[in-house]
Amino acid sequence: MIQVEQVSKTFRSGRGVLAALSDVSFTVGTGIAAAIIGNSGSGKTTLLNCIGGLLRPDRGRVTCLGIPIHDLGSKRLSLFQRRRMGFIFQQGNLLSYYTVSDNIALPLILNGMGKKERDARVALLLERIGLSGSKNALPNELSGGEAQRVAAARALAHSPQLLLADEPTASLDSETGKKLVNLLFELGREQKCTLVLSTHDPELLHLTDQVFHIRDGKLITETR
């Protein structure tokens, strides 16, 4: 499913050159739930963004579903991301002027699903995340946990083969975070979706099949 080969990424700033990733290599199999763990600034988000094609590595290669994604042109990469990947960001990144239903429906619209099928899919996901009664609410009317549940439903709406979640519980209290992650893993496994989750919370690791520990941009341990 995912093969990361000697990926390195640096950033330049007024303070010099920062090595965000240094020769990181690992493989995640189909249907696996994997966690990337490390402290803030360890390179977790940069690594996820490289896997998802949101950042281009300086060196190395990322292969997803047999395709070296950074060899794709911008249009083909965008299509690949839209159809075969789902993303959950730390703050949810819901569209503030869209209702809950419309946020979830967005990837279905972009992928050309008809209205009848789309409405049924959104209704099912709203029921699964426990927000059927909030379908017409705007994101600013939701709690943090509710907003992240909507973000999870949106990311899984089009049944992606790969789901990338960047510290989705970072802004939530521990109990709300556990509920969100349990829901995320439940929905992902139902859809046979490969999941890669970044986190600094070791309590979430018992849910995963693989754990990659990143420190200062380097992979220091891998646990199966």
TIDOVEX-668647 format. One record per residue (C-alpha): residue in three letters; z, y, x. Coordinates in Angstrom, 3 decimals. Each point is the difference from the previous one (the first is absolute). Example, Ala and Ser with C-alpha at 12.3 -4.5 7.8 and 13.67 -1.06 7.14 Angstrom:
BEGIN
   r       c3       c2       c1
 ala    7.800   -4.500   12.300
 ser   -0.660    3.440    1.370
***
This chain:
BEGIN
   r       c3       c2       c1
 met    0.000    0.000    0.000
 ile    1.092    2.554    2.639
 gln   -0.539   -0.161    3.730
 val    1.300    2.831    2.166
 glu   -1.260   -0.223    3.579
 gln    1.449    2.175    2.787
 val    0.139    3.083   -2.184
 ser    1.054    3.231    1.694
 lys    0.235    3.505   -1.453
 thr    1.046    3.288    1.573
 phe    0.492    3.479   -1.424
 arg   -0.255    3.292    1.861
 ser    2.234    2.978   -0.679
 gly    1.445    3.007    1.758
 arg    2.594   -2.335    1.469
 gly   -2.614   -2.237    1.620
 val   -1.334   -3.464   -0.823
 leu    2.027   -2.325   -2.235
 ala   -0.743   -3.739    0.136
 ala    0.562   -0.984   -3.634
 leu   -1.290   -3.568    0.517
 ser   -0.510   -1.956    3.193
 asp   -2.005   -3.268    0.116
 val    1.307   -1.398   -3.291
 ser   -1.362   -3.415   -1.008
 phe    0.869   -2.345   -2.874
 thr   -1.490   -1.985   -2.886
 val    0.984   -0.144   -3.671
 gly   -1.349   -2.872   -2.095
 thr   -1.376    0.086   -3.530
 gly    2.657    0.276   -2.698
 ile    2.738    0.797    2.516
 ala    2.688    2.627   -0.538
 ala    0.664    1.681    3.346
 ala    2.393    2.753    1.032
 ile   -0.349    2.483    2.836
 ile    3.488    1.156    0.909
 gly    1.143    2.708    2.359
 asn    1.860    3.278    0.235
 ser   -1.488    3.329   -1.038
 gly   -2.685    0.983    2.494
 ser   -0.544   -3.564    1.221
 gly   -3.674   -0.062   -1.051
 lys    0.239   -1.863   -3.325
 thr   -1.930    2.536   -2.062
 thr   -2.652    0.443    2.688
 leu   -0.484   -3.765    0.138
 leu   -0.336   -0.308   -3.781
 asn   -2.475    2.870   -0.053
 cys   -2.082   -1.697    2.687
 ile    0.013   -3.261   -1.969
 gly   -1.050    1.839   -3.150
 gly   -2.763    1.983    1.680
 leu    1.751    3.347   -0.536
 leu    0.257    0.464    3.776
 arg   -2.379   -1.192    2.715
 pro    1.633   -1.614    3.053
 asp   -0.817    1.374    3.417
 arg   -0.386   -3.558    1.233
 gly    0.057   -3.463   -1.524
 arg   -1.303   -1.492   -3.221
 val    1.247   -0.589   -3.541
 thr   -1.679   -2.738   -2.047
 cys    0.743   -0.275   -3.730
 leu   -1.506   -2.790   -2.122
 gly   -2.271   -0.867    2.908
 ile   -1.344    3.559    0.314
 pro    0.683    2.278    3.002
 ile    0.814    2.969   -2.207
 his   -0.357    2.702    2.639
 asp   -3.598   -1.085    0.613
 leu   -0.841    0.999   -3.580
 gly   -1.537    3.374   -0.767
 ser    2.055    2.417   -2.073
 lys   -1.689   -0.891   -3.315
 arg    0.299   -3.770    0.513
 leu    3.596    0.349    1.146
 ser    0.855    2.092   -3.068
 leu   -1.568   -2.629   -2.263
 phe    1.879   -2.778    1.798
 gln    3.298    1.838   -0.405
 arg   -0.666    0.791   -3.656
 arg   -0.880   -3.543   -0.985
 arg    2.037   -2.245    2.255
 met    3.086    1.968    1.078
 gly    2.965    1.596   -1.709
 phe    2.281    2.633    1.536
 ile    3.572    1.064   -0.791
 phe    1.277    3.049    1.873
 gln    3.568    1.111    0.719
 gln   -0.019    2.713   -2.668
 gly   -2.270   -1.804   -2.474
 asn   -2.718    2.664    0.140
 leu   -0.593   -0.068   -3.752
 leu   -2.408    2.600   -1.373
 ser    2.282    2.604   -1.550
 tyr   -2.442    1.016   -2.750
 tyr   -0.708   -3.585   -1.113
 thr    2.198   -1.918   -2.416
 val    1.631   -3.275    1.028
 ser   -2.790   -1.942   -1.744
 asp   -2.730    2.071    1.624
 asn    1.502   -0.423    3.461
 ile   -0.007   -3.786   -0.404
 ala   -3.515    0.020   -1.458
 leu   -1.505    2.045    2.855
 pro   -1.024   -2.908    2.282
 leu   -1.420   -1.836   -3.014
 ile   -2.149    3.015   -0.890
 leu   -1.173    0.343    3.607
 asn   -0.977   -3.682    0.009
 gly   -1.973    0.298   -3.231
 met    2.188   -1.994   -2.409
 gly   -0.823    0.586   -3.680
 lys    2.457    1.898   -2.193
 lys    1.069   -2.918   -2.187
 glu    0.793   -2.256    2.944
 arg    1.541    2.907    1.885
 asp    2.337    0.934   -2.841
 ala    1.135   -3.618   -0.316
 arg    0.666   -0.251    3.734
 val    1.995    3.241    0.047
 ala    2.036   -1.074   -3.034
 leu    0.851   -3.308    1.689
 leu    1.099    1.712    3.209
 leu    2.080    2.577   -1.900
 glu    1.813   -2.855   -1.706
 arg    0.586   -1.796    3.301
 ile    1.515    3.092    1.643
 gly    2.080    0.807   -3.070
 leu   -1.605    3.353   -0.777
 ser   -2.025   -0.654   -3.154
 gly    1.919    2.786   -1.748
 ser   -0.892    2.492    2.747
 lys   -3.758   -0.485    0.082
 asn   -0.671    3.652   -0.914
 ala    2.622    1.462    2.345
 leu   -0.965    2.083    3.024
 pro    1.304   -0.938    3.466
 asn    2.476    2.911    0.072
 glu    1.694   -1.501   -3.064
 leu    0.765   -3.259    1.820
 ser    2.886   -1.026    2.238
 gly   -0.766   -0.949    3.591
 gly    0.215   -3.705   -0.795
 glu   -2.243    0.353   -3.044
 ala   -2.601    1.922    1.991
 gln   -0.083   -2.711    2.666
 arg   -0.409   -2.675   -2.683
 val   -3.025    1.896   -1.291
 ala   -1.328    0.257    3.566
 ala    0.399   -3.775    0.381
 ala   -1.826   -0.642   -3.285
 arg   -2.816    2.329    1.049
 ala   -0.336   -1.728    3.366
 leu   -0.251   -3.429   -1.657
 ala   -2.021    1.020   -3.073
 his   -3.387   -1.079    1.405
 ser    1.392   -3.302    1.376
 pro   -0.501    0.805    3.699
 gln   -0.009   -2.769    2.568
 leu    2.124    2.066    2.382
 leu    2.915    2.294   -0.879
 leu    1.484    2.383    2.569
 ala    3.347    1.625   -0.808
 asp    1.432    2.660    2.311
 glu    3.791    0.103   -0.407
 pro   -0.235    0.081   -3.812
 thr    3.800    0.026   -0.343
 ala    0.677    2.785    2.536
 ser    0.870    2.622   -2.626
 leu    1.896   -2.365   -2.331
 asp    3.606   -1.134   -0.163
 ser    0.612   -3.578    1.123
 glu    0.251   -1.559   -3.476
 thr   -3.138    1.716   -1.304
 gly   -1.801   -0.913    3.215
 lys    0.872   -3.692   -0.363
 lys   -1.277   -0.047   -3.576
 leu   -3.255    1.651    1.058
 val   -0.603   -2.411    2.878
 asn    0.767   -3.029   -2.172
 leu   -2.523    1.270   -2.547
 leu   -2.543    0.689    2.715
 phe    0.292   -3.490    1.478
 glu   -0.078   -1.592   -3.448
 leu   -3.182    1.806   -1.039
 gly   -1.624   -0.553    3.389
 arg    0.619   -3.744   -0.054
 glu   -1.258   -0.300   -3.568
 gln   -3.264    1.569    1.126
 lys   -0.088   -2.034    3.252
 cys   -0.077    3.230    1.951
 thr    0.794    0.232    3.706
 leu    2.753    2.583    0.468
 val    0.928    1.964    3.104
 leu    3.087    2.150   -0.452
 ser    1.549    2.399    2.506
 thr    3.732    0.574   -0.217
 his    3.100    0.874    1.995
 asp    2.199   -1.949   -2.453
 pro    0.897   -3.478    1.356
 glu    1.285   -1.065   -3.440
 leu   -3.595   -0.299   -1.233
 leu   -1.083   -2.448    2.677
 his    1.195   -3.140   -1.798
 leu   -2.826    0.508   -2.508
 thr   -2.744   -0.208    2.616
 asp   -1.803   -2.836    1.771
 gln   -0.548    1.871    3.265
 val    1.853    2.815    1.736
 phe   -1.424    2.198    2.770
 his    2.502    2.179    1.855
 ile   -1.504    3.177    1.455
 arg    1.791    2.173    2.549
 asp   -1.505    3.053    1.721
 gly   -3.484   -1.038   -1.112
 lys    0.247   -3.548    1.364
 leu    0.387   -3.334   -1.747
 ile    3.218   -1.442    1.413
 thr    0.631   -3.026   -2.266
 glu   -1.779   -2.042   -2.655
 thr    1.913   -2.297   -2.376
 arg   -1.432   -2.553   -2.433
***
